[in-house]
Amino acid sequence: MSEILVEACVDTVASALAAEAGGAGRVELCANLVEGGTTPSAGTIALARERLAIPLFVIVRPRGGDFLHDAGELAVMRRDVEEARRLGADGVVIGALAPDGRVDAEAVRMLVDAARPMRVTFHRAFDATRDLTEALEALVALGVDRVLTSGGAPSALEGAGALGALVRQAGDRLVVLAGGGLTAATVGPVVAASGVREVHVRGAERAESGMRFRRVAVGVAKPYVPDDFARVVTSADRIREVVAACASASAAAGPKPG
């Protein structure tokens, strides 16, 4: 039996190198993991590629929230795929859904075509589809190489049975990459129950800041409440209100002294 490939999900170059040192066979490079991962910067991709010896896959996701992407977001994703290829990534991790919960075949086909010859993984948008069996067949038809999934469950351990069914359905047409809360304690039971040959893990621990001086009353982080079906967006009306308030304040202050 072949070895199990461990893919580590990382958000910095240092974490990518730690994953490699720990024996990972591949890394998925992301930013903003608190929202499930978004596209990392070009600088992060470039430096990770320079320093890693193992394959590097880059997530291409323009924002958190759902996986329904408009034309502008898809244009951004295409450019990010092309940039990842230019910077030497071995693969990209993409996903797009239609409003009815099916795979957005047109969008995915466009991104797959833009990615070649890189490998393509469809991320956990798969677990948000209306029918996993139908979605897997759609991905096979679109030429996707692997799918990251928990079997449609909150965790891969809970979805191990469904993962096994997906492995059998996929056969040698597509790789099923098991992910979702996997740890050293749960990966064995998931592999045994499902037959997957690749697993996706975070493998993270808390790292304290090296700052000795800390102004704790001032911070830039905002409270985060996860919501896959709502997000914060800029409002033109809110901006207009601020612009108008600034104009009023400026008029009230009078002309600047010469």
Contacts in CASP RR format, 6 or more apart in sequence:
PFRMAT RR
TARGET T0000
AUTHOR 0000-0000-0000
METHOD contacts of the structure
MODEL  1
MSEILVEACVDTVASALAAEAGGAGRVELCANLVEGGTTPSAGTIALARE
RLAIPLFVIVRPRGGDFLHDAGELAVMRRDVEEARRLGADGVVIGALAPD
GRVDAEAVRMLVDAARPMRVTFHRAFDATRDLTEALEALVALGVDRVLTS
GGAPSALEGAGALGALVRQAGDRLVVLAGGGLTAATVGPVVAASGVREVH
VRGAERAESGMRFRRVAVGVAKPYVPDDFARVVTSADRIREVVAACASAS
AAAGPKPG
2 197 0 8 1.000
4 187 0 8 1.000
4 191 0 8 1.000
4 196 0 8 1.000
4 197 0 8 1.000
4 198 0 8 1.000
4 199 0 8 1.000
5 25 0 8 1.000
5 26 0 8 1.000
5 197 0 8 1.000
5 198 0 8 1.000
5 199 0 8 1.000
6 23 0 8 1.000
6 24 0 8 1.000
6 25 0 8 1.000
6 26 0 8 1.000
6 198 0 8 1.000
6 199 0 8 1.000
6 201 0 8 1.000
7 24 0 8 1.000
7 25 0 8 1.000
7 26 0 8 1.000
7 27 0 8 1.000
7 28 0 8 1.000
7 57 0 8 1.000
7 177 0 8 1.000
7 198 0 8 1.000
7 199 0 8 1.000
7 200 0 8 1.000
7 201 0 8 1.000
8 15 0 8 1.000
8 16 0 8 1.000
8 19 0 8 1.000
8 24 0 8 1.000
8 25 0 8 1.000
8 26 0 8 1.000
8 27 0 8 1.000
8 28 0 8 1.000
8 200 0 8 1.000
8 201 0 8 1.000
8 202 0 8 1.000
8 203 0 8 1.000
9 27 0 8 1.000
9 28 0 8 1.000
9 30 0 8 1.000
9 33 0 8 1.000
9 200 0 8 1.000
9 201 0 8 1.000
9 202 0 8 1.000
10 16 0 8 1.000
10 18 0 8 1.000
10 19 0 8 1.000
10 27 0 8 1.000
10 28 0 8 1.000
10 29 0 8 1.000
10 30 0 8 1.000
11 29 0 8 1.000
11 30 0 8 1.000
11 31 0 8 1.000
11 32 0 8 1.000
11 33 0 8 1.000
11 37 0 8 1.000
11 40 0 8 1.000
12 44 0 8 1.000
13 44 0 8 1.000
13 47 0 8 1.000
13 48 0 8 1.000
13 51 0 8 1.000
15 204 0 8 1.000
16 27 0 8 1.000
16 29 0 8 1.000
16 48 0 8 1.000
16 51 0 8 1.000
16 52 0 8 1.000
16 56 0 8 1.000
17 51 0 8 1.000
17 52 0 8 1.000
19 27 0 8 1.000
19 203 0 8 1.000
20 27 0 8 1.000
20 52 0 8 1.000
20 53 0 8 1.000
20 54 0 8 1.000
24 54 0 8 1.000
25 54 0 8 1.000
25 55 0 8 1.000
26 54 0 8 1.000
26 55 0 8 1.000
26 56 0 8 1.000
26 57 0 8 1.000
26 90 0 8 1.000
27 48 0 8 1.000
27 52 0 8 1.000
27 54 0 8 1.000
27 55 0 8 1.000
27 56 0 8 1.000
27 57 0 8 1.000
28 57 0 8 1.000
28 58 0 8 1.000
28 59 0 8 1.000
28 93 0 8 1.000
28 121 0 8 1.000
28 200 0 8 1.000
29 40 0 8 1.000
29 44 0 8 1.000
29 45 0 8 1.000
29 48 0 8 1.000
29 56 0 8 1.000
29 57 0 8 1.000
29 58 0 8 1.000
29 59 0 8 1.000
30 36 0 8 1.000
30 37 0 8 1.000
30 38 0 8 1.000
30 39 0 8 1.000
30 40 0 8 1.000
30 59 0 8 1.000
31 37 0 8 1.000
31 38 0 8 1.000
31 39 0 8 1.000
31 40 0 8 1.000
31 41 0 8 1.000
31 44 0 8 1.000
32 38 0 8 1.000
32 64 0 8 1.000
33 202 0 8 1.000
34 224 0 8 1.000
35 63 0 8 1.000
35 64 0 8 1.000
35 65 0 8 1.000
35 226 0 8 1.000
36 64 0 8 1.000
37 59 0 8 1.000
37 61 0 8 1.000
37 64 0 8 1.000
38 59 0 8 1.000
38 61 0 8 1.000
38 62 0 8 1.000
38 63 0 8 1.000
38 64 0 8 1.000
39 58 0 8 1.000
39 59 0 8 1.000
39 60 0 8 1.000
39 61 0 8 1.000
39 62 0 8 1.000
39 77 0 8 1.000
39 80 0 8 1.000
40 58 0 8 1.000
40 59 0 8 1.000
42 83 0 8 1.000
42 87 0 8 1.000
45 56 0 8 1.000
45 58 0 8 1.000
45 83 0 8 1.000
45 84 0 8 1.000
45 87 0 8 1.000
45 88 0 8 1.000
45 89 0 8 1.000
46 87 0 8 1.000
48 56 0 8 1.000
49 56 0 8 1.000
49 87 0 8 1.000
49 88 0 8 1.000
49 89 0 8 1.000
55 90 0 8 1.000
55 91 0 8 1.000
56 88 0 8 1.000
56 89 0 8 1.000
56 90 0 8 1.000
56 91 0 8 1.000
57 89 0 8 1.000
57 90 0 8 1.000
57 91 0 8 1.000
57 92 0 8 1.000
57 93 0 8 1.000
57 119 0 8 1.000
57 121 0 8 1.000
58 84 0 8 1.000
58 89 0 8 1.000
58 91 0 8 1.000
58 92 0 8 1.000
58 93 0 8 1.000
59 92 0 8 1.000
59 93 0 8 1.000
59 94 0 8 1.000
59 123 0 8 1.000
60 77 0 8 1.000
60 80 0 8 1.000
60 81 0 8 1.000
60 84 0 8 1.000
60 92 0 8 1.000
60 93 0 8 1.000
60 94 0 8 1.000
60 111 0 8 1.000
61 77 0 8 1.000
61 93 0 8 1.000
61 94 0 8 1.000
61 95 0 8 1.000
61 123 0 8 1.000
62 69 0 8 1.000
62 73 0 8 1.000
62 76 0 8 1.000
62 77 0 8 1.000
62 80 0 8 1.000
63 73 0 8 1.000
63 231 0 8 1.000
64 231 0 8 1.000
65 227 0 8 1.000
65 228 0 8 1.000
65 229 0 8 1.000
65 230 0 8 1.000
65 231 0 8 1.000
66 97 0 8 1.000
66 128 0 8 1.000
66 228 0 8 1.000
66 229 0 8 1.000
66 231 0 8 1.000
67 95 0 8 1.000
67 96 0 8 1.000
67 97 0 8 1.000
67 125 0 8 1.000
67 128 0 8 1.000
68 96 0 8 1.000
68 97 0 8 1.000
68 98 0 8 1.000
68 99 0 8 1.000
68 104 0 8 1.000
69 77 0 8 1.000
69 96 0 8 1.000
69 104 0 8 1.000
69 107 0 8 1.000
74 96 0 8 1.000
74 107 0 8 1.000
74 110 0 8 1.000
74 111 0 8 1.000
77 94 0 8 1.000
77 96 0 8 1.000
77 111 0 8 1.000
78 110 0 8 1.000
78 111 0 8 1.000
78 114 0 8 1.000
81 92 0 8 1.000
81 94 0 8 1.000
81 111 0 8 1.000
81 114 0 8 1.000
81 115 0 8 1.000
81 118 0 8 1.000
82 114 0 8 1.000
84 91 0 8 1.000
84 92 0 8 1.000
84 115 0 8 1.000
84 118 0 8 1.000
85 92 0 8 1.000
85 114 0 8 1.000
85 115 0 8 1.000
85 118 0 8 1.000
89 118 0 8 1.000
90 118 0 8 1.000
90 119 0 8 1.000
91 115 0 8 1.000
91 118 0 8 1.000
91 119 0 8 1.000
91 120 0 8 1.000
91 121 0 8 1.000
92 111 0 8 1.000
92 115 0 8 1.000
92 118 0 8 1.000
92 119 0 8 1.000
92 120 0 8 1.000
92 121 0 8 1.000
93 120 0 8 1.000
93 121 0 8 1.000
93 122 0 8 1.000
93 123 0 8 1.000
93 148 0 8 1.000
94 108 0 8 1.000
94 111 0 8 1.000
94 112 0 8 1.000
94 115 0 8 1.000
94 120 0 8 1.000
94 121 0 8 1.000
94 122 0 8 1.000
94 123 0 8 1.000
95 104 0 8 1.000
95 107 0 8 1.000
95 108 0 8 1.000
95 111 0 8 1.000
95 122 0 8 1.000
95 123 0 8 1.000
95 125 0 8 1.000
95 126 0 8 1.000
96 103 0 8 1.000
96 104 0 8 1.000
96 107 0 8 1.000
96 108 0 8 1.000
96 111 0 8 1.000
96 125 0 8 1.000
97 103 0 8 1.000
97 104 0 8 1.000
97 125 0 8 1.000
97 128 0 8 1.000
97 129 0 8 1.000
98 104 0 8 1.000
100 130 0 8 1.000
101 128 0 8 1.000
101 129 0 8 1.000
101 130 0 8 1.000
102 129 0 8 1.000
102 130 0 8 1.000
102 131 0 8 1.000
102 134 0 8 1.000
102 135 0 8 1.000
102 138 0 8 1.000
103 122 0 8 1.000
103 129 0 8 1.000
103 135 0 8 1.000
103 138 0 8 1.000
103 139 0 8 1.000
103 142 0 8 1.000
105 138 0 8 1.000
105 141 0 8 1.000
105 142 0 8 1.000
108 122 0 8 1.000
108 139 0 8 1.000
108 142 0 8 1.000
108 144 0 8 1.000
109 142 0 8 1.000
111 120 0 8 1.000
112 120 0 8 1.000
112 142 0 8 1.000
112 143 0 8 1.000
112 144 0 8 1.000
119 145 0 8 1.000
119 146 0 8 1.000
120 143 0 8 1.000
120 144 0 8 1.000
120 145 0 8 1.000
120 146 0 8 1.000
121 144 0 8 1.000
121 145 0 8 1.000
121 146 0 8 1.000
121 147 0 8 1.000
121 148 0 8 1.000
121 177 0 8 1.000
122 139 0 8 1.000
122 144 0 8 1.000
122 146 0 8 1.000
122 147 0 8 1.000
122 148 0 8 1.000
123 148 0 8 1.000
124 148 0 8 1.000
124 149 0 8 1.000
124 150 0 8 1.000
124 179 0 8 1.000
124 180 0 8 1.000
126 132 0 8 1.000
126 135 0 8 1.000
126 136 0 8 1.000
126 139 0 8 1.000
126 147 0 8 1.000
126 148 0 8 1.000
126 149 0 8 1.000
126 152 0 8 1.000
127 149 0 8 1.000
127 150 0 8 1.000
127 151 0 8 1.000
127 152 0 8 1.000
127 153 0 8 1.000
128 228 0 8 1.000
129 135 0 8 1.000
132 149 0 8 1.000
132 151 0 8 1.000
132 152 0 8 1.000
132 162 0 8 1.000
132 166 0 8 1.000
133 165 0 8 1.000
133 169 0 8 1.000
136 147 0 8 1.000
136 166 0 8 1.000
136 169 0 8 1.000
136 170 0 8 1.000
136 174 0 8 1.000
137 169 0 8 1.000
139 147 0 8 1.000
139 174 0 8 1.000
140 170 0 8 1.000
140 173 0 8 1.000
140 174 0 8 1.000
144 174 0 8 1.000
145 174 0 8 1.000
145 175 0 8 1.000
146 174 0 8 1.000
146 175 0 8 1.000
146 176 0 8 1.000
146 177 0 8 1.000
146 198 0 8 1.000
147 166 0 8 1.000
147 170 0 8 1.000
147 174 0 8 1.000
147 175 0 8 1.000
147 176 0 8 1.000
147 177 0 8 1.000
148 177 0 8 1.000
148 179 0 8 1.000
148 200 0 8 1.000
149 163 0 8 1.000
149 166 0 8 1.000
149 176 0 8 1.000
149 177 0 8 1.000
149 178 0 8 1.000
149 179 0 8 1.000
150 156 0 8 1.000
150 158 0 8 1.000
150 159 0 8 1.000
150 163 0 8 1.000
150 178 0 8 1.000
150 179 0 8 1.000
150 180 0 8 1.000
150 181 0 8 1.000
151 159 0 8 1.000
151 161 0 8 1.000
151 162 0 8 1.000
151 163 0 8 1.000
151 166 0 8 1.000
151 178 0 8 1.000
152 159 0 8 1.000
152 162 0 8 1.000
153 159 0 8 1.000
153 162 0 8 1.000
155 180 0 8 1.000
155 181 0 8 1.000
155 182 0 8 1.000
155 186 0 8 1.000
156 163 0 8 1.000
156 178 0 8 1.000
156 179 0 8 1.000
156 180 0 8 1.000
156 181 0 8 1.000
156 182 0 8 1.000
156 186 0 8 1.000
156 190 0 8 1.000
156 199 0 8 1.000
157 181 0 8 1.000
157 182 0 8 1.000
157 186 0 8 1.000
157 189 0 8 1.000
157 190 0 8 1.000
160 189 0 8 1.000
160 190 0 8 1.000
160 193 0 8 1.000
160 194 0 8 1.000
161 193 0 8 1.000
161 194 0 8 1.000
163 176 0 8 1.000
163 178 0 8 1.000
163 190 0 8 1.000
163 193 0 8 1.000
163 194 0 8 1.000
163 195 0 8 1.000
163 196 0 8 1.000
164 176 0 8 1.000
164 193 0 8 1.000
164 194 0 8 1.000
164 195 0 8 1.000
164 196 0 8 1.000
166 176 0 8 1.000
167 176 0 8 1.000
167 194 0 8 1.000
167 195 0 8 1.000
167 196 0 8 1.000
170 176 0 8 1.000
175 197 0 8 1.000
175 198 0 8 1.000
176 194 0 8 1.000
176 196 0 8 1.000
176 198 0 8 1.000
177 196 0 8 1.000
177 198 0 8 1.000
177 199 0 8 1.000
177 200 0 8 1.000
178 190 0 8 1.000
178 191 0 8 1.000
178 194 0 8 1.000
178 196 0 8 1.000
178 198 0 8 1.000
178 199 0 8 1.000
178 200 0 8 1.000
179 199 0 8 1.000
179 200 0 8 1.000
179 201 0 8 1.000
180 200 0 8 1.000
181 201 0 8 1.000
181 202 0 8 1.000
182 190 0 8 1.000
182 199 0 8 1.000
182 200 0 8 1.000
182 201 0 8 1.000
183 201 0 8 1.000
183 203 0 8 1.000
187 199 0 8 1.000
187 201 0 8 1.000
190 196 0 8 1.000
190 199 0 8 1.000
191 199 0 8 1.000
END
